[in-house]
Amino acid sequence: MSVASLAWTLAWPRPVLLAECEPRGSDFQVGYAHARAGGGRDLLAVHMNSKRGAAMDTAGREQVLQLGIEESKWLLLGIPEPQQAAAIDWTRLGRTLSSLDGVDVIADCGAVSSVSAPRPVWAAADLVLLLLRSTATSVRAAQLVIPRLRTDLNELGMGADRLAAVVIGPGRPYSLGEVKAALRPASVVEGPEIPVVPVIATLPWDEGTAEFLSTGVPRRRGFAGSKLATQAEKSAAVLIQEAQRLKAEASAAHSFAPRPVFAGVHDLMGETR
């Protein structure tokens, strides 16, 4: 999901922190943020400093990187190596990210099927996004992980209604309508449109811009003005509106509701990275 989460972060209209919670190791450290990575400023450092007694929110703020010249966009790099994922207190991290004040949080959680998947992070989110491509393999993988996500959100989070889908590259080869139909229960395929997971946004298939966001290697055209940037900006508004709706419903039972947290997970290893 790295490309999509970074695209949303760069297009986000409000202060935002992108937290790389990918248990298979950081993509950004060797990709988009490679020039600024290093020095131990990452999620592992947050974990180590919090174990030494620092509050996790304080430890997190000390480790974030500013994204370019933007003063209201930050990046918390993920763990350097996959074997370090088991050491992270994902439950505590999820609570911390969901309680940060004055900033929205986008948590890139990687593949749902990862052994050390950060389940408590997506369970703590106001809105959980399942990203998939419009291919048969990607749709099938999404169908297989939806039950796990719904169970996590019902048992650990605030309900399965927090789960929504985003389709990357509709029409390659299947249409958006066909993907939506495939995410409905088999029992209602011929009946009313009652999706298991509603598709609330799409992102275009923009290989050139995606390569730039993946590698950070300069190119003639960067992110600004690209098809991906335009659609990321439009869909960001949709995501914020949906998170605010869910938060407003939850606030009836809670006296305090922090800024929205968006957890993104993708369905198939390598499909949307």
C-alpha positions as CSV (number, residue, x, y, z in Angstrom):
1,M,0.0,0.0,0.0
2,S,3.0,2.3,0.3
3,V,2.3,4.3,-2.9
4,A,-1.3,4.9,-2.1
5,S,-0.7,5.9,1.5
6,L,2.1,8.3,0.5
7,A,-0.1,9.8,-2.3
8,W,-2.9,10.5,0.2
9,T,-0.4,12.0,2.6
10,L,1.0,14.4,0.1
11,A,-2.5,15.4,-1.1
12,W,-4.1,15.6,2.4
13,P,-5.7,18.9,3.1
14,R,-5.1,18.9,6.8
15,P,-2.1,18.2,9.1
16,V,-1.3,14.5,8.7
17,L,1.2,11.9,9.9
18,L,1.9,8.8,7.8
19,A,2.9,5.9,10.1
20,E,4.6,3.0,8.4
21,C,3.3,0.0,10.3
22,E,4.4,-2.5,7.6
23,P,5.6,-5.7,9.5
24,R,7.7,-6.9,6.6
25,G,10.1,-3.9,6.9
26,S,10.1,-0.3,5.7
27,D,9.7,0.4,2.0
28,F,10.3,4.1,2.6
29,Q,13.7,3.7,4.1
30,V,15.1,2.3,0.9
31,G,12.6,4.1,-1.4
32,Y,11.0,7.5,-1.3
33,A,12.7,8.7,2.0
34,H,16.0,7.0,1.4
35,A,17.9,10.3,1.3
36,R,16.5,11.3,4.8
37,A,16.4,7.8,6.4
38,G,19.1,6.6,8.7
39,G,20.2,7.8,12.2
40,G,17.7,5.4,13.8
41,R,14.7,7.6,13.5
42,D,12.0,4.9,12.9
43,L,9.3,2.8,14.6
44,L,11.9,0.6,16.3
45,A,13.4,3.7,17.9
46,V,10.0,4.7,19.2
47,H,9.6,1.2,20.7
48,M,13.0,1.3,22.3
49,N,12.6,4.8,23.7
50,S,9.2,4.0,25.1
51,K,10.6,0.9,26.9
52,R,13.1,3.2,28.6
53,G,10.3,5.1,30.1
54,A,9.4,7.8,27.5
55,A,5.7,8.2,26.7
56,M,5.1,6.6,23.3
57,D,3.5,9.8,21.9
58,T,6.6,11.8,22.9
59,A,8.9,9.1,21.6
60,G,7.0,9.1,18.3
61,R,7.1,12.9,17.8
62,E,10.9,12.8,18.3
63,Q,11.3,10.2,15.5
64,V,9.1,11.6,12.8
65,L,10.5,13.2,9.6
66,Q,9.0,16.2,7.8
67,L,7.9,15.4,4.3
68,G,9.7,17.8,2.0
69,I,9.0,21.4,2.5
70,E,5.5,20.7,3.9
71,E,5.2,21.9,7.5
72,S,2.1,19.9,8.2
73,K,3.0,16.5,6.8
74,W,5.1,14.0,8.6
75,L,6.4,10.5,8.2
76,L,7.2,7.9,10.8
77,L,9.4,5.3,9.2
78,G,8.7,1.6,9.8
79,I,11.0,-1.1,11.2
80,P,14.2,-1.7,9.2
81,E,13.9,-5.5,9.2
82,P,10.9,-8.0,9.3
83,Q,12.2,-9.9,12.4
84,Q,11.8,-6.8,14.5
85,A,8.0,-6.7,14.0
86,A,7.4,-9.2,16.8
87,A,9.0,-6.8,19.3
88,I,6.7,-3.9,18.6
89,D,3.8,-3.3,21.0
90,W,1.2,-2.8,18.3
91,T,-1.6,-2.4,20.9
92,R,0.1,0.4,22.6
93,L,1.1,2.0,19.3
94,G,-2.5,1.8,18.1
95,R,-3.8,3.6,21.2
96,T,-1.1,6.2,20.8
97,L,-1.8,6.9,17.1
98,S,-5.6,7.1,17.7
99,S,-5.1,9.6,20.6
100,L,-2.8,12.1,18.9
101,D,-4.3,15.6,18.9
102,G,-4.3,18.1,16.1
103,V,-3.2,15.7,13.4
104,D,-4.8,13.0,11.2
105,V,-3.0,9.7,11.0
106,I,-2.7,7.4,8.1
107,A,-1.3,4.0,9.2
108,D,0.1,1.8,6.4
109,C,-0.4,-1.7,7.8
110,G,0.9,-3.8,4.9
111,A,-0.6,-7.1,4.0
112,V,-3.5,-8.5,6.1
113,S,-2.0,-12.0,5.9
114,S,1.4,-11.1,7.4
115,V,2.4,-13.2,10.3
116,S,3.1,-10.2,12.5
117,A,0.3,-8.0,11.1
118,P,-0.5,-5.0,13.3
119,R,-4.1,-6.0,14.0
120,P,-4.4,-3.7,17.0
121,V,-3.5,-0.7,14.8
122,W,-6.2,-1.2,12.3
123,A,-8.6,-2.2,15.2
124,A,-8.0,1.3,16.7
125,A,-8.7,3.2,13.5
126,D,-11.8,5.3,12.8
127,L,-11.7,4.0,9.2
128,V,-10.0,0.9,7.8
129,L,-9.3,0.8,4.1
130,L,-8.7,-2.5,2.2
131,L,-6.8,-1.7,-1.1
132,L,-7.2,-4.0,-4.0
133,R,-6.6,-4.0,-7.8
134,S,-9.2,-4.9,-10.3
135,T,-7.6,-8.2,-11.1
136,A,-9.1,-11.7,-10.4
137,T,-6.2,-12.6,-8.0
138,S,-6.4,-9.3,-6.1
139,V,-10.2,-9.5,-5.7
140,R,-10.0,-13.2,-4.6
141,A,-7.3,-12.3,-2.0
142,A,-9.6,-9.5,-0.7
143,Q,-12.5,-11.9,-0.4
144,L,-10.4,-14.2,1.7
145,V,-9.2,-11.5,4.2
146,I,-12.5,-9.7,4.6
147,P,-13.7,-12.1,7.3
148,R,-10.6,-11.7,9.3
149,L,-10.8,-7.9,9.2
150,R,-14.5,-7.9,10.1
151,T,-13.7,-10.2,13.0
152,D,-10.9,-8.0,14.2
153,L,-13.0,-4.8,14.0
154,N,-15.9,-6.4,15.8
155,E,-13.8,-8.0,18.6
156,L,-11.0,-5.5,19.0
157,G,-12.3,-2.3,17.4
158,M,-15.4,-0.3,17.1
159,G,-17.3,-2.5,14.6
160,A,-17.0,-3.8,11.1
161,D,-18.8,-0.8,9.6
162,R,-15.3,0.9,9.8
163,L,-14.1,-1.3,6.9
164,A,-14.2,0.1,3.4
165,A,-12.4,-0.7,0.1
166,V,-10.4,1.4,-2.4
167,V,-9.9,0.0,-5.9
168,I,-6.6,0.8,-7.7
169,G,-6.8,0.9,-11.5
170,P,-10.4,0.1,-12.1
171,G,-10.9,-1.3,-15.6
172,R,-7.6,-3.2,-15.6
173,P,-9.2,-5.5,-16.6
174,Y,-12.4,-5.6,-14.5
175,S,-14.7,-2.6,-14.2
176,L,-15.5,-0.9,-10.9
177,G,-19.0,-2.4,-11.0
178,E,-17.7,-5.9,-11.4
179,V,-15.3,-5.5,-8.5
180,K,-18.1,-4.1,-6.3
181,A,-20.3,-7.1,-7.2
182,A,-17.5,-9.5,-6.3
183,L,-17.3,-8.0,-2.8
184,R,-20.9,-8.8,-2.1
185,P,-22.1,-11.9,-0.3
186,A,-22.8,-14.8,-2.7
187,S,-26.4,-14.9,-1.3
188,V,-27.2,-11.4,-2.6
189,V,-25.2,-11.4,-5.9
190,E,-28.5,-11.4,-7.8
191,G,-30.4,-9.3,-5.3
192,P,-30.1,-5.8,-3.8
193,E,-26.7,-4.2,-3.7
194,I,-25.6,-5.0,-0.2
195,P,-21.8,-5.0,-0.2
196,V,-19.7,-6.9,2.4
197,V,-17.3,-4.0,2.1
198,P,-18.4,-0.7,0.4
199,V,-16.0,0.7,-2.3
200,I,-15.8,4.3,-1.3
201,A,-12.9,5.5,-3.6
202,T,-10.6,4.7,-6.5
203,L,-7.1,5.5,-7.4
204,P,-5.8,5.5,-11.0
205,W,-3.1,3.2,-12.4
206,D,-0.3,5.7,-12.9
207,E,2.9,3.8,-13.3
208,G,5.3,6.7,-13.7
209,T,4.1,8.5,-10.6
210,A,3.9,5.3,-8.6
211,E,7.6,4.6,-9.5
212,F,8.6,8.0,-8.3
213,L,6.7,7.5,-5.0
214,S,8.2,4.1,-4.6
215,T,11.8,5.0,-5.3
216,G,12.1,8.7,-4.7
217,V,14.4,8.9,-7.8
218,P,13.9,12.4,-9.4
219,R,12.0,12.4,-12.7
220,R,10.9,15.1,-15.1
221,R,7.5,15.1,-13.5
222,G,7.1,14.3,-9.9
223,F,3.8,13.9,-8.0
224,A,2.2,17.3,-8.3
225,G,-0.1,17.5,-11.3
226,S,-0.2,13.8,-12.0
227,K,-3.3,11.7,-12.4
228,L,-2.5,10.0,-9.1
229,A,-2.2,13.4,-7.3
230,T,-5.5,14.7,-8.7
231,Q,-7.4,11.6,-7.7
232,A,-5.7,11.3,-4.3
233,E,-6.8,14.8,-3.5
234,K,-10.4,14.0,-4.4
235,S,-10.5,10.7,-2.6
236,A,-8.8,12.2,0.5
237,A,-11.9,14.5,0.9
238,V,-14.1,11.4,0.7
239,L,-12.1,9.5,3.3
240,I,-12.1,12.4,5.7
241,Q,-15.9,12.8,5.3
242,E,-16.5,9.1,5.9
243,A,-14.2,9.1,9.0
244,Q,-15.9,12.1,10.4
245,R,-19.3,10.4,9.9
246,L,-18.2,7.3,11.8
247,K,-16.6,9.4,14.5
248,A,-19.7,11.4,14.9
249,E,-21.7,8.2,15.4
250,A,-19.2,7.0,17.9
251,S,-19.1,10.3,19.8
252,A,-22.7,9.6,21.0
253,A,-21.2,7.0,23.4
254,H,-17.9,8.9,24.1
255,S,-17.4,12.3,25.5
256,F,-14.1,12.9,23.6
257,A,-13.3,12.0,20.0
258,P,-9.7,12.7,18.7
259,R,-8.9,13.5,15.1
260,P,-9.5,10.6,12.6
261,V,-7.0,7.8,12.2
262,F,-7.0,5.9,8.8
263,A,-5.5,2.4,8.7
264,G,-4.8,1.0,5.3
265,V,-4.2,-2.6,4.6
266,H,-3.7,-4.3,1.3
267,D,-4.9,-7.7,0.4
268,L,-2.1,-9.5,-1.5
269,M,1.6,-9.3,-1.0
270,G,3.2,-7.2,-3.7
271,E,-0.1,-6.3,-5.4
272,T,-0.3,-2.7,-4.4
273,R,3.2,-1.9,-3.2
